[in-house]
Amino acid sequence: MAKKKQIVECVPNFSEGRDMNVIKQITSEIEKTSGVKLLDVDPGEATNRTVVTFVGEPEAVVDAAFRAVAKAGELIDMRKHHGAHPRIGATDVLPIVPVSGITLEECAELAQKLAERIASELQIPTYCYEAAARTPKRRNLAVVRRGEYEGIAERIMDENEKPDFGARPYDEKVARTGCTVVGARDFLIAVNFNLNSTSTRRANAIAFDVREKGRPVREGNPITGKKKLDENGKVVMQPGTLKGTKAIGWFIDEYGIAQVSMNITNINETPLHKAFDEVCRCAQNRGLRVTGTEIVGLIPECALLDAGKYFLAKQQRSAGIPKEDILKIAIKSMGLEDLRPFNPEEKVIEYLLAAGEKGGNKLVDLTVKGFAEETSRESPAPGGGSVSAYMGALGASLATMVANLSSHKPGWDERWSEFAQWAERGMELQEELLHLVDEDTEAFNRIMAAFGMPKNTDEEKQLRTDAIQAATLFATEVPLETMKTSYKVFEVCRQMVTTGNPNSVSDAGVGALAARAAVIGAGMNVKINAASLKDREKAEALIAEADALVEKANAEEKEITQTVEEMIRK
């Protein structure tokens, strides 16, 4: 199975918001780091602070963050810093945020390693906070930043207050850079829910209904009564219905409407679609309607896909459809285009990152005609391996189509969920095989690059030989993965032939034929590439595995085809 690409966001806050030359030098360190994309630079004069946002794969993001911290330490002298915002160092806080294919726990581990590196290599003392905190009390940033920069001299060697990494007597270096607080937190979605009202009071009432903090409990009149206090003198709160959210109501002159403005701080506990539905429910209870949703800033792909799947399930519709179709359902269901056009290419983090990557000309992005023409040209790639993977993808697509037709067949409503699950399984296989279309061509290109390495000295010759063998092994393993994935398509085809819409049984049968062709074709590529491996034990093992898959694929296709023929004759 193709491993989902890992993407993280980093949002460092630097203690400089007035000197654009300094800010530019810091952000340039991020921009020149390969594999990351700078998304936003937001300087504040009053706070004398700049919030920077960039994304990329974990290793690249950590490297960019380290370089930015180093540059900030060179350019910002905390002894001269004054601003309205709390701060403890030149790089004040530096959270790492999971976006795609990575967990919060993994981000916390990255944050701790980065904090240790900053302390050891840059001699900047570091604290860890939120999910990366090494002690429970340090999850709270306010606790970590207690006393701010001015309190560092007193805290830095205190056994209970010292930094997690780099504690040492207060010196000129620490006086200049201060400390840095590195952490990991969940992705925060900033969202506004549009109301068919101009009343800030009504919008606030809805916000208090849903936000985790809720509203104060009052004695007597629930609006004007005196706030109820507990035995410790603290205001008693009635919690709202949505965990991990903060919300207020306001009126927006630009749009002439009131909104419930919300920060979702834990999208796993309260996904966007859940927040939308709950705000709709509470608005309706107060005689209002939510007319649409406004996403402020960026959003991870998973938030929209989960929303689209949620609304499809409410309609008893299959989510085993292309991502683009699921996104359209999410956009329409939550009214994301109520105030202005919503373009996923500009609002979804993963798409912005992909748009900035080089070498984006993928085979799978070609038209059917374009793919055929590109294959026919005199260049050896794409070749049989890529075509085999594409045949497997077509087999999965046909099986998925039958599942979707069955899910939506009149009179079969009680079985929609059953077929929807098969459709989603088919789409997973299709996506994996489409990935392998380009992966196979990439494998061939690696071999060509290895052959192009210099061979003037004995050392260069050895390096070239090692590179060729490594690339050849990879070029053997990729079609083997295509075989394994294509073989899984038979399960969906078989199920659709035996239980799916009988009017589409031939389509599922053709899917099985395509899967068999994919397995056999990819097997040929395994064998021809394995022939060039010097490690014959490894080569023979790969060939044996390929032969076994071919034999099983032949048997599967024969049985499925026979069943199709029998059903057609009925």
N, C-alpha and C positions, 0 to 999 in steps of 0.2 A: 504494500500500500504506500502511495506517495505521502511522505511526511509533510504535514502542513507547515508552511514557512513561518518561522517565528518572527514576530514584530513587536518591538517595545517602543514606548514613548518616553522621552526624558524632558522634564520641565524645570531646568535650573533657574534659580533667582539670584541675580548678581547685584551687588550693592553699588550700582552706578546707573543713574537714570538721566543724567544731564549731559555728559560728555559723549557725544555720538562717535567720536574717534575711538575712544576706549571701547565702547560697546561694539563697534564694527570689528575691531581687532579680536575681540573675544569670539564673536559669532563667525569670523573668518576661519578660526580653528575648527569649528564644527563643519562649515561648508566644504572645507578641503579634505575632510575625512571621507574616504570612499565607503559607500554603502549606507549613508544616512542622508536624510532630506530635511533641511531647515524649513519649518512650517510657519513660524511666527516669531517676531521680535517686538515686545511691547514695553517701551521705556516709560517711566513715570517720573516727572520732575519733582513733584511734591514728596513722593516717597523716596526719591533718589535711588531707584531700584528698577531693574529690567527683568521681565519674565520672558524666557526663551523657550520655544517648543520645537523639538525635532524628533524624528522617528527613524527606525531602521532595524536591522537585525541586531540581536543582543550584543555580540562582540564589537560590532562597529559603533554602536551607540555608547557603550562603555568607554571605548577608546576616545571618541569625540568628547565625551563628558570630561574625561581625565585631562585632555588637552585644553579644554575650555577653562577648567579649574586652575590649571597651571598658568595660563595666560592671565586670568583674573588676579591670581596671586602676585604676578609681576607688576600689573598696572594699577591695581586699586590699593590705596593706603588707608586702612580702616581708622587710623589715628586722625584722619581729616574728614571722615564720613559723618554726615548728618542727614537725617531724613525722617519722614513721618511714620515709616513702617518698622516694626521690630526687626532686628537683624543681629547676627552673631559673627559674621565673617564676610570676606570679599565675595566668595560664593556662599550664600547664606544657606539655602536649602537646595537639595538635588534629588527629587523623587524619580524613581524608575517605575513605569506603569505598564502592565501587560495589555497588549492590544489584540494579538492573534497568535495562536499556537503555543502559548507559554502561560504558566500559572503564576499567581501572585507569589507563591512560595519560591518559585524559581527566580523571580525578580528580586525577592528579598535576599537570596543567596548572592545574586549579582551585585546588589547594593552593598552588602557586607564586604565582599572582595574588593569592590571599588573603594570603599571607605578605607580599608587597610592599605591599599596601594597609594591613595592620596597621602595618607599619614607617613608611610615609609619612604616614598620616592620624592614627595614634595615638601615633607616636613610640616604639613598643615594638619593639626589635630582634628579628628573627626568623631562625630557622634552618629549613631544610627537610630532612626525613628520609624514610627508606624509599623508596618509588617516586618521591617528589618531590625526592629529594636531588639537589643540583647537582654534587656530587662523590661518587665511589664510596664513600669511607670514611664519609660522612655518612648512608649508608643505615642504619647501626647507631645506634640511639637512644642507647646508652651512650656512644658516641664523641661525639655531639652534646652530651650532657648532662655531659660530663666536668668534674669540679670543682664541679658543681651551681651553685646560686645564688651561693655564696660565691666561686666562681672566676671570675665574670663580669668583675669589675674588671680582672683580669689578662689575660683572653682577648679582650675586646671590640675592642681595636685591634691585636691581633697578626695579622699578615698571613695566617697559616695557621689561626688559630683564630676569627677575627672572624665575626660573623653574616653570613648570606647577604644580608640586607637590614637597613639601619638602623644600620650600624656607626658609632660616634661615641665621643668621650671619655666615660668613666664619669661620670655626673652624677646629680643627685638624682632625676630622673625614672626613670632606669634602676635606681637603687638601690631605688626603690619598687616598680616593676612587674616587674623582672627581664626575662628574655627569654621568647619563646614559640617552641615548636617545632611547625611545621605540616607535615603529611605526607599521604601517601596509602598505603593498604595494602589488601590483599584482605580480603574479608569472612571473619570467623572464626566457624566453627560449633563450639559447645561441645556435646558429645554424650557420653552414657554408655551403654555396652552392658551389658545385664543378663545375668548368668550364673546357671546352675543350680548355684551353688556358694556356700559361705560363706568360701572360702579366698582371703585377700588375696594370699598367695604365688602361687597359680595365676593370679589375675587380673593380678598384676604380670608374671608370665612371659609372658602373652599380650601385655601392653602393650609389653614389651621386644621381642617378636617383630615387632611392627608399626610402632612409632614410628620416625621417621626417624633419630633419634640412635642407636637400637638399644641394645646392652648391651656392657659391657666384655668384652674377650677375656681369658680367664684361663688360666694355665698349670696343667696337670694337671687337677684336678677342675673342670668347667665352672661349678660353683656356688660352691665354697669355695676354689678355687685362687687364687693370687696374681695380681693384675691385671697384664697384660702392658703394658710400656712401650715406646715407640718410642725412636729415637736421641736425641730431644730431651727425653726424660723424661715425655712425655705418655701418658696411658692410651690404648691401642689399642681402638677401638670396632668392633663388628660391626654395621653399619647394619641397620635394620629394613626392612620391605617397603613402607611407605607414605611417600612423599615429602610434605613439608609438614604433618607431624603431630607432636604431642607427646602422650604418654599415660602414665598410671600406673594401678595397680590399687589398689582400696580396698574396704572393707566398709562398707555403709550400714545403720546400726541401724534406721532408719525402715522399711526394706523387708526387712531380714533377709537380704540377698544381697550378694555381691561384684559389683563392676562394673569394667569397663575404662573409665576416664574419659579422654576424648580432646578435644584442641583441633585442629581442622582449619584450618590457617592459610593453605592454598592450595586452595580448592575446585575450581579448574580442573584442578590436577594430581591431586588426590585428592578426587573427588566423594564425597558422603555414602554413596551406594550401594556404591561401591568399597570404602570403609572398612568398611562393614557386612559385605560378603561376605568380606573378608580376615580380619576379627576372627572371623567364623564358622568359617573354614577353620582358623585357628590354634587356636581353642578346641577344635574337633573333634580336631585332632591331639593335644591334651592331655587328651582324654576328657571335655570339657565341651561344653555347648551354650549358644548365645546365645538367650535366651528373649524378648528384646525390646530396644527402644531408647528412650532418654529424651533428648529435645531440651532443653537448658538455655538458657533465653532465647528469642530469636527466630531465624527462619530465612527466607532469601529464597525466593520461590515457585519459582524455577528449580531449586533443589536438590531439591525434592520432585517437580517435574515430570520432571526428568532421571531421578530414581530410579524413578518410575512407568513411564516409557518403557523403562528398562533391564530391569525385571522383566517387562514385557509382551513385550519382544523375546525374553527367555529362554523365555517360554511360546509363542513364535511367534504372538503376537497383535498386532493392529494398534493403534498409538497414535493413530490418526486418530479419536479420540473426545473428548467434552467434557472440559475440565480437571478438573471435579469427579470424573469417573470415574478419571482418571489419578491424582489425589491419593489416592483410596480404595485403589488398588492399592499405592501407595507406603506408605501407613499400615499396611495389612495385611501387606505383604511384610516390613517392617522391625520390626513389632510395636511401633509407636509408642504403642499403647494398652495396653501390658503392665502399666504401673503405675498409670495414671490415664487418663481420657478425653483424647483429642487433638483439639482444635478448631482447624482451620486459621484460623478468623476471629480467634483469639486468639494464634496462634503465627507466622503468616506476615506479614512486614513489610508487603508491599503491601496486604494485606487490612485491617490495622490502620489504615494511612494512608487508605485509601479510606473506611473507616467514619467517619473524622473529617472528611471533606470535606463541604462544604455543597453543596446542589443535587444530591443523589444520586438523585433520582427520574428514572430513565432509562426511555425507552420500551421498551427491550429487556428490562427487568425486569418488565414487565407480563405478565399471562397472555395467551393468544391472544384470549380473550373481551375482556379489558381493553383490549388494543391496538385491537381492532375498534371497541369502544365509544368509546374516546378519539378515534379517527379520525373517528367519525361526528358528534361534537359540533360546535357552531357555530363554535368557534375554528378559524382557518385552518391551524394546525399541531397535530399532524403532518399532512402533506399528501402529494401524489403523489410527492415526492422520497423521503420516508422509506419510503413503501409500496413504491416501486420497489426501494430498497435491501433491504427485507425479502424481497421476491420473489426477488431475486438470492441472498440468504442461504438461502432455501428450496431454490432450485435447487442450490446447492452442497451443502446437507445431503442431498438425495436422491442426488446422485452419490456422496457420501461413504458413505452407507448401502450402496449397491450395492458399493462397494469393500470395505467391512468384511464384508459377507455373502460376497463372493468370497474374501476372505482366510481366512475361517473355514469355507469349504465343504469337506465331507468329500471326500477324494480329490484335493484341490487343495493339499495341505500344502506341496508343493515351491514353490508360487507365493505363499505367504503374504506374503513380504517385498515382492514386486512390488506386490500390491494394497494392502499397508499404506502404502507410499510414496504411492500415489494418494489413499488416505484422509487422510493427513496433509496433502497438498496441498489437498484439498477442505476440510478443517477450517480451514486458514489463510485460504482465501477466505471461508469462512463468518464467521470472526471479523472480517475486514476489513469485510465488508458489514454485519454487525451494528453495528460502530462507526459506519458511515456512516448508519445509521438515525437515530441521535441527532445526528450531525454535520449532517445536512440540516436538522433542526428548529432546531439551534443557529444555522445560517446564516440562517434566516428570522428568528429572534429578534434577530440582530445588525442586520438591516435595520430592524426595528421600533424598536430602541433608537436607531438613527441618526436615524430620522424624529422621535423624541421629543426630540432635542437642541434647545436654545434657538436662536432666530433673531431676536433683538432688534437686534443690531448687524450691520454688514457683516462684521466678523471672525467673529462667531458663525455667520452665514449661510454663509460660506465653509467654516468648519470642519464645519458640518452637511452641506454638499454633498459635501465630500471624504469624510466618514465614510459617507455613503449610497453613494457610488460604490465605496468600498473593500468595504463589506458586500455590495453587489450583485455585485461581481466574485467574492468568496468564495462567494456563493450560486450562482454560475454554475459555479465550479470544482468544488464538492462533487458535484453530480450528474454532472459529467463524469467524476469519479473513480469514481463508482458505475457508470457505463457501462463504463469500462475494466476494473474489477474483475469485473463481471458477465460481461463478454465472456470473461474467462479461465475461467469456469465451463464453457464449451462443451468445452474440451480434456478435462476430467475426464469430462464426460457422454459424449463421443464414445468415449473409451477404455473406459468401462464398458459402453456399448452394444455395442461390437465385441469386447471380450475378457472382460467380466465375466460374472457368474452369469447365464445366459440366462433363468432364471426371474424375474429382476428387471429385464429390459430395459425394460419399460414405465416403471419408476420413473426410470430414467436419462433416458428420453424426456421424461417430465413435467419433470424437472430442466432439460432444454434449453428447454422451453416457458417455464418460469419465468425462466430467464436471458434469453431474448429479450424477454419482457415487461418485465423490469428495465431492459434496455438502451433499449428504445423509450420507456418511461415516464420514465426519467431524462433521456433526450434531449429530451423535451418541456419539462422543467424547465430544461435548459440554454438552450433557445431563448427561453422566456418571460422568464427573468432577463437574458439577454444583450440583449434588446430595450431594457432600461433603461440600458445602459452608454453613456456618452458617447464612450468610446474605441471608435469603430466598427471600426477595423482589428482591435483585439483581439477585439471581439464577433464579427466575421465569421470570424475564425480559429477561435474556440471552436465556433461553429455548424458550420463546415465539418468540424471534427474529429468532432463529434457525428453529423453526417450520414453520415460514412464508417463510423463504428462501427455505426450502425443498418443500413446496407446489408450489412455483413459479418455482423452478427448474424442478419439474415433468411436469408442464405445458409447459415449454419451450422445454424440450427434446421431449415430445410427439408431439408437433407441428412441430419441426424441422425434427424429424424422419419420420413423415407422408409426409412432403414435399420431403424428400430424396427418399422415396418409390415411390412417384408419378413420380419423374423425372427419376428414373431408368426404370420404365415401359414404358416411352415414346419411 
